[in-house]
Amino acid sequence: MLALDGVASHALGPAPAGFEWSKGGMDMVNVAVMGAGSWGTTLAKVFADGGNAVQLWARRPSLIEAMTQTRQNPDYLPGITLPTAITLTPDAQQALSQADIAVFAVPSQTMRANLVNWSPLLRTDATLLSISKGIEADTHMRMSEIIVEVTGADPHRVAVLSGPNLSREVAEEQPAATVIACTDQNRARLVQAACATNYLRPYTNADIVGCEIGGATKNVIALACGMAAGQGLGENTIATLITRGLAEITRLGVSLGADQRTFAGLAGLGDLVATCSSPLSRNRTFGAALGAGATMDEARKATKGQVAEGVTSSLSIHQLAQKQGVELPITAAVHAVCHQGFKVADTVAALMGRSKKSE
């Protein structure tokens, strides 16, 4: 009997002959999710639905109070009821003291400062999981590198979760898949088992570099797709941006030591397509506002104050690419709009006017 672990039986109906839907057995683990934005809250729900005890930490006591009263996150994930297995706390020590898996769910540009505060509270054997997608502005470091540098943890303790995971859809228990990247196969399997549910199917991968580069750079390409949509351009344009965007993501990743195959998988193409295509994507929404003529401040209002990671990442990734000697024309165009004041229409014309080359 074959089992499809983590696939939603309630969404897909009865299992076909010869198959069964199952999660697989595992012992409960203690999970701390540090950050109660939309994705952090969603992952807290996933880990709780996977049968684990979860501590969800938020910076603002007022948000914790609101979530405690309503069992929802009214600011970032309204309408989704939080499982009773989630304990809500503004106390980082309480959240981290017993955590077998510490999940870091804060914006990439605040990761370092938060880790400085959290590092003394971490268990020495805890698995440290980053779900933040970005490149640090000044150092051009990936999140896993920052975790190792600040905490002093062995790199094998650090894992990354990345994939085509729009938080609202996952929170609504629509079937999805994700990737757990870690160089320690046993830790990867631990996280995989802990977050496997009947609606989220996690796969393991040893390529942390590829998963992180795919996750950070796709936000920039999503901004470009949003800009094109905001300009009234159609599916041909979007498909071109996604395809050529994948090519430049792969070039950068390989230059940094990533496995090229990663970019054809969930953490590469999968994440890219979801983020570039969905109106639920903050980066695409932000780009669409810019394409329609909004200022940067007006575009921020379109994402309801939530961080569009691609704006900051377009600067750090553009600089990283220059350092690596890798050409990223779409990223350069987004950087020009977000950081140099260029108009969207002018950057589209510049992209189309580039020298001709073979695919």
N, C-alpha and C positions, 0 to 999 in steps of 0.2 A: 504494500500500500504506500503510495507516494504522498508526501505532505507538502502543501504550499504554506510554509510558516508566514504568519503576519499578513495574509490576504483576507480581506473582509468578507466573511461568509454571508453576513446579513446584506451586504451590498451586491454580491455576485450571485446569490441564490444557492440552491443545492449544489454540492460538489459533483463534478462529472464522475462517471464510473471509473473506478480505479484510483480516485484521489480522495483526500480528506483535508478539511481545513483544520489546522492546529497551530498552536503557539509554541508548543514544546515546553517541557518542564524546566524550572529554574528555581533557585532559592531567591527569596526577597532580598533586595539590597536597599541601603539608605542612600537617597539621592538628594543633593542640595542644588537647586536651580537659582543662580545668583543673577537676578534681573527679571522683572515682571513686565516687560514689554509684550508685544503680541506673540513673538516667537518663543520667548522664555516661558510665558504663561501656557502656551500650547504644548511645549515640551514637558512642562510639569504635569499637565494632564496626561500626556502620552505615557510618561514613566509611572504615574499613578494607575492608569488603566492597565499597565503591564504588570501590576501586582506588587509595586514597590511603595515604601514609605517615602514621601517627598516633602521636603522643606522648600517653600518658595519665598525668596527674599526680595523685598522691594526697598528702594532707597527712601521713599516717602512714607512715613507712618500714616498719613492721611489715605493713601492708596490701600495700604494694608487694612485699615479700618473699614474702608468702603467694601473691599473684597470679603472681609470677614462677615460683614452684615448681609451682603447680597449673594455670596458665593459665586460672584462673577467679577471679571475685571472690567469695570465700566469705562475706563480710559482707553484700553487697547484691544479688548476682546469682548465687547458687550454681547449678551445673548447666549454665551456659552457657560454652562454650569460647571463649576469646579468640583472634582471628586472629593469625597470626604477624606481620602487618604492624603490630601495635600494640607500641610500645616503652613499657615501664613505667618511671616515674621519680618520685622524690620531689624532684627538682631543677627548680624553676620556670624557671630560666634555660635549662637544657637543653631543656625542653619548648617554650619560647616563642621562642627565638633564631632559628629558621628557619621559624616558622609563617606560612603564607599566610592561614590562618583560625585565629583564636584563639577557642575555645569556652569560655564561662564557665558552669560547671555546679555552682556552689556555692549553698547556700540564700540566699534573697533578703536576709535580714537580715545576712549576712556578706559580701555582695557588695562593699560599699564598702571594708571593711578589707582584703580580699584584693586589690582593684584597686590600692590604694595600694602594695602590695608588687610587684605584677606590672607596673604601668604603665611603669617604666623599662626593662623587658625586652622590650616589644612592638616589633615592626617598625613603622616609620612608615607603611607601606603595607598593613599587615595588615587583613583584614576581621574585625571584632569581633562575635562572635555570642553573644547571650544565650539560654540555654535555661531560665533560672530564672524562675519565675512567682510574683510577689509585688509588694507595694508597701512601700517602706521606711517603717518605723514612725514616725520622727520628722519626716521631710521630706515624706512622702507622694509621693515620686518613684518613677517607674517605673525598671526596670533599665536601659533604654537611656539614660535621662537621667543616671543615676548614672555609667554608663560614659563618657559625654561629659564630665561634670563632672570626674571624677577623672583620666581619661587625657588630656583636652584634645583628643581626636580630633574630626575633622570629623564631624558627625552622619550624613553620607552613608556613612561607613565602618561604621556600626553596623547590625546586622541582628538579627532576633528569629526564633526557631523555636518554633512553637506549633501544637497540634492535638490530636486524639484519640489520644494516644500513650502508652498504658500500657506501661511499660518492659519488663515480663516478656513481653508479647505480641510487641512489636517484636523483642526479643532472640531469641525463638523463631521469628522470621521469618514471623509471621502477617501477611498483607497489610494494609497501613495507609497512610494518607496524612497529610501534614503541610503546614504553611505556612511559607515563608520570607518575612518581611516586611523590606523595606529600601527606602529612598527612592532608592537608586542601583540602577537596574535591572540593570546589568552585574554588580554585586556579588551581587545576589539570584540571578542566573542562575549565578554561580560557585558559590555555596553549594548551590543546587539541583542542579547537575550533580555536585558532590562527594558529596552524600548520597543520590543516586538509586540504588536497588538493585532487585533483582528482587522485593523485598518491601516497600519503602517508596517511595511516590510523593510527591515534594514539589511543591507549587504555589508560585508567587510572588504577592506582594501588596505594595502600597506603603504600606498602612495600619498602621504600627508601633503607633500609639496603640490602635487597635481590637484588634489581636492581643494586646498586653500587658494591656489591661484585661480582655479575655475570659479570658485565661489566669490572671490573678490572682483575679478575682471568682468564677470557677467553683469554686474550692476552697472558698469559703465556702458556696456553695449545696450542694456535695457534703457538707459537714458537716451541713447541715440535713437533707438526704436520709438520711444515716446516722442522725441522731437520730430521725427518723421511723421508720426501719426498726427501730432498737433499741427503740422504743416498741411495736413489733408492728403498726404501721400498714401499709396495703397499697399496691397499685400506683396507686390513684386519688390518694392523698396524694403519692406520689413524682412522678407525672406533673404534679400541680398545682404542686409546688415547682419542678420543672424549668422548666415553662412560665412561671410568674410570676417565677422567678429570671432567666430570659432577658430578661424585660421590664425588670427593674430593672438588669441588667447593661447593656442597651442604653441605658437612660436616662442612666446614669453615663457610658458611653463617648461618647455623642453630646455630652454637656455638656462633654467634654474635647477635642472636635474629631475624634472618630473617625467613620469612614464607617459608617452604620447597616447597610449591606449585609454588612459583615464579620461581624456577629453571627449572620447566617443561614448562615455558612459553617463550614469546618472548625475555625477558631480560635475560633469562637463556639459555636454549637449543637453542633457535632461534639464538641468538647472537653468541653462541659458534660454531654452525654448519657453519654459514656464514663466520666467521673469520678464522676458521680452514680449510675451504675448498677452499676459493677463492684466486686466484693469485693477486687480487686487495688488499688483506690484507697485510698491512705493516709488521705485526708481522710474518705472515706465510712466506712472502718473505725473511725477515731477517733470520728466522730460516732455510729456505732452503739454503741460502748462507752459513750459518755455517755448515749445514749438508754436503755440497759439499766441505768443507775444507777451507772456507774463514776465515780470521781473523775477529775480532770484527770490526776493522776499514774498512775492505773490505766489510763486511756485511752492514755497514752503507751506503756505496756507492750504494748498491743494492736497498735501499729504497730512494735514491735520496735526502738524507739529512733529510727526514721527520722522526719524532720521532717514534720509535717502543716502545710503552709504556711498553710492556711486559718485556723488558730488565731490566728496573729499578724496575718494579713491582715484578719481580721474587724475588728480594732481600727483599723488604718490605713485600710481602705476605708470603714468607718463614719465616721471623722473626715473623710476626703476628701469623702464624700457630703454631710456637714453643711456643709463649706466651699463646695461647689458648689451647695448648696441643692437637692439631689436626694433624693427619698424612696426608701429601700431597706429596706422592712420586714423581709424575710427576713434580710438582713445584720444589721439591728439586733437581731433575735431571737437570732441566733448570737452576736453580740457580748455580749448580755446573759447568755447561758449561760457563755461562755468567759471573760468578764472581769468580770462583775458578780455571779456566783454564783446566777443565776436557775435554777430547775428547768426541765427540758425540757418537762414536761407543762404548766407554767404559760405558757411562751412559745407553745406550740401553741394553747392556749386564747386567748391574747392576739391571735395572728395571725388566728384565725377570728372573733374578736369585733370586728375593725376595722370602721370605717364602710363601708357598702356603696357601690360605685362601678361605673361601666361599664368593660368591658374595654378 
